[in-house]
Amino acid sequence: MVKTEPPTKISVKKLFVSYGTKTVLRDISLEIPANQVLSIIGPANSGKTSFLKTLNRLIETESDCSIAGEVFFDGREIRRDLDPAELRRKIGIIFALPVPLPMTVFENVVYGPRRQGVRQKKKLKEIAEQALREAYLWDEMKDRLDEFALKLSGGQQQRLCIARTLAVRPDVILFDEPCSALDPISTAKIEEAMGILKEHYTIVLVTNNTKQAARVGDQTAFFLSGDLVEIGPTGKIFTAPADQRTEDYIVGRFG
């Protein structure tokens, strides 16, 4: 039986990003398949976070930023064919430090759906339960939905932020170092969640933890000083990379 390749969810073509006179991303071209995890690795100042924020146009909120090239989401060019607010509903982002809203667990999760016009209490409860289950948090929170979110542990707060993103049913989830401030148990739960979430979502994970990239990534891309050195199946990148710089980074010779 012939194995079919997954469809492309995001296509990046000749992307350049600069802040003033400093170029942080240089001639980036890659394809992100649907329903897979793309891990992005590389040392600091390689442009990984800038790349992530370009995908949902969040980078355009930063001063002195200029962008050239094209990014296609489901065949539509994001700057030409899509409104930023519409795009960000489709492509959510989770940052390194969790930022729960100063309200209850339940109100955090349903914040987005409420803004989208959902008012029925039964529907909101269904959305909250599904999102919390997908974020591997329901069993811990089902009897604590009225608890103030800022009282949760760091790992719980991060998974709550994931649930809040999932509640608006995006197509793509961007993770920017989501486990950098978490303990190993919380990290394992988030990695496990990613493995399940990719059945319904496309995931792009920026991580400085190469072991994490190897554990969860279907594809891995190595960025260095604003350049895409190489991208390919994670197993190949970690066992037989095409570029010596990739191997040097993975084994810890630099970075």
Helices and strands as residue ranges (DSSP letters): E 8-19, E 22-33, E 37-41, H 48-55, G 58-61, E 65-73, E 76-77, H 78-81, H 84-90, E 91-94, H 105-109, H 111-115, H 121-134, H 138-141, G 149-151, H 154-166, E 172-176, H 184-197, E 202-206, H 210-216, E 219-224, E 227-233, H 234-239, H 244-250
